[in-house]
Amino acid sequence: MSQFFIKNFYKQRADFAKEAAARDKVLSFPEGVIEQKDIRYLDDRIEAHRLDIFRPADRDGDTLPVIVNVHGGGLLLGSKEFNRFFCARLSALGFLVYSIEYRLVPDCEFYEQLSDFSDAMNFIKDRIVSDHGDPSRVYAVGDSGGACLLVYGTAAGNCPAVAKAAHITPSALKFRALGLISGMFYTTRFDKIGLFLPRYLYGKHYKKRAFAPYTNPDHADIAGSLPPCFLITSYRDHLRHYTINFEKALTRCHTPHELLDFPDDPRLTHAFCVFEPFMEESTDAITSMTQFLLKY
């Protein structure tokens, strides 16, 4: 059965890549944004250890607020390339944007993804000033599985118990606020995700590991260790209930946050502002999110 799921993961990844290539043919990269591609954040042979940088062309030499983007894809597919149009839109609003790649399940487990996240953050921390970013105004945005990885990576950096349970050394880079788009926050519930994904994310016997309590992001060490959060979902988002439930966890933990929940519209599906970043509603979502971030 496990080989069946693994083959299915790779098939999903290949199908997504084909769909992404077709989408990219009808999108145009915004003028006025400079893109640097495939910068290695670790000196090894792993192709996933790369990132891209986006900067507004007319702000050369200016010190800019920083956004780190973590792409989605359920932690088993997706790529930084898919998010390049979304990142360009963020950058056009006056941000220095770093977009990171990380290893995917089933090639690794969630702990290795957290390690990749930390390594990328360390690399970014060391070069923010030389890239003319403002180290006092660093934010992060993630969609779907990327939002999940961002939540846990951030919590691990703020709560030593989480980092210890995951057996990682967290980065010292701190975010002032997060943008969480259609987050795949819950991975162990009795649903289509929780029925098959946990053993590949956390290991076959993960319930006996120290990290087991933290597979529920409602845990106070997770939801209560986050900076202010801006949540985006929509009526047609198939993971909308995850965002609604996580918003309640943030409330219980007194974590400052705002929720932007778009009404019923067949165009506004899961992570629509990343998939289709040039729609009017996507502009509204991106603008509202960045305005929230800049308050902190």
C-alpha positions, -999 to +999 in steps of 0.1 A: +000+000+000+028+024+008+044+020-026+009+028-041+008+061-022+044+070-031+038+064-068+006+085-065+026+113-048+050+114-077+022+113-102+005+142-085+037+161-086+042+155-123+005+164-131+008+196-111+040+206-130+022+201-163-007+222-152+016+249-138+034+251-172+001+256-190-009+283-165+024+301-168+020+305-206-010+328-201+005+349-173+030+378-179+057+387-155+051+422-142+073+450-155+094+468-130+104+438-109+139+424-110+142+386-104+173+367-093+168+329-097+183+297-082+206+311-055+218+282-034+213+286+003+232+255+011+265+244-005+254+208-014+240+189-043+204+190-033+185+209-060+158+219-036+182+241-016+177+272-037+158+305-035+148+334-057+149+371-049+126+398-062+131+435-060+113+466-075+135+479-103+128+516-094+139+511-058+175+502-065+196+511-034+166+518-012+162+498+020+130+478+018+108+458+041+113+420+035+089+392+028+099+355+028+076+334+007+071+296+013+053+279-016+024+255-011+015+221-025+005+200+004+042+195+013+045+170-015+044+191-047+047+227-058+077+248-064+090+284-059+087+288-097+049+284-094+048+313-069+070+337-090+041+358-103+027+361-068+061+370-054+065+396-082+032+412-072+044+414-036+077+430-047+059+455-069+043+468-037+077+478-024+091+447-008+124+427-011+110+392-015+128+359-010+111+328-023+124+295-009+124+260-022+125+230+001+125+192-001+092+174-006+075+144+008+081+115+002+117+123-005+120+135+032+099+139+063+085+171+078+115+174+101+138+177+071+115+203+056+117+223+089+155+219+087+155+232+051+133+262+063+158+270+090+188+268+067+171+291+042+162+316+070+199+316+082+211+323+047+186+351+043+194+366+077+231+368+068+224+388+035+194+410+043+215+441+048+237+436+018+205+430-003+192+464+010+165+448+031+154+462+065+163+436+092+138+453+116+109+447+092+110+410+081+077+392+074+067+359+059+039+346+037+029+310+030+001+293+012-015+258+017+013+234+028+037+263+028+016+280+054+018+249+075+056+248+072+058+285+080+037+282+111+058+253+125+091+268+114+082+301+131+069+284+163+101+263+165+121+296+164+101+310+192+095+280+214+125+258+222+102+228+232+089+226+196+124+228+181+136+201+205+108+178+197+115+181+160+152+177+165+161+208+146+181+239+153+158+268+144+170+300+127+175+332+147+156+351+120+124+365+135+093+375+117+072+405+128+040+391+112+028+363+090+005+360+060-012+326+059-032+318+027-055+288+027-033+270+052-031+233+054-027+236+091-041+202+101-025+170+090-037+143+114-074+147+113-098+120+102-101+134+067-086+129+032-053+145+044-051+129+078-059+094+066-027+089+045-003+118+049+009+117+086+031+086+083+049+102+054+053+135+071+062+123+106+072+087+103+054+054+106+053+054+144+050+092+149+024+089+176+052+076+199+075+104+191+081+136+212+067+156+183+033+139+184+015+165+205+026+192+181+010+176+151-020+195+163-013+232+156-039+242+181-013+234+208-004+265+228+033+260+219+024+264+182-006+288+180+006+308+210+042+312+197+034+330+165+036+367+157+005+385+144-011+366+116-032+376+086-054+347+074-069+344+039-096+319+028-127+318+007-160+300+005-148+278-023-115+270-006-117+233+002-095+239+033-116+268+045-126+250+076-089+246+085-085+284+085-117+290+104-106+265+131-070+278+133-084+313+137-102+301+168-069+286+181-052+319+176-080+336+195-077+312+224-039+318+226-044+356+224-023+358+192-032+390+173-047+382+139-072+392+112-093+370+089-102+378+053-128+354+041-141+359+006-177+351-003-190+324-027-175+329-061-165+299-084-132+317-093-121+321-057-109+286-049-080+273-028-052+299-025-066+318-055-044+348-050-014+327-055-028+306-084-043+336-101-025+367-087-037+392-112-074+390-105-091+420-089-099+399-058-063+387-056-052+423-057-075+430-028-062+401-009-025+409-015-030+445-007-049+438+025-023+413+037+007+436+031-010+465+048-016+442+078+021+431+078+034+467+077+015+476+108+040+455+128 
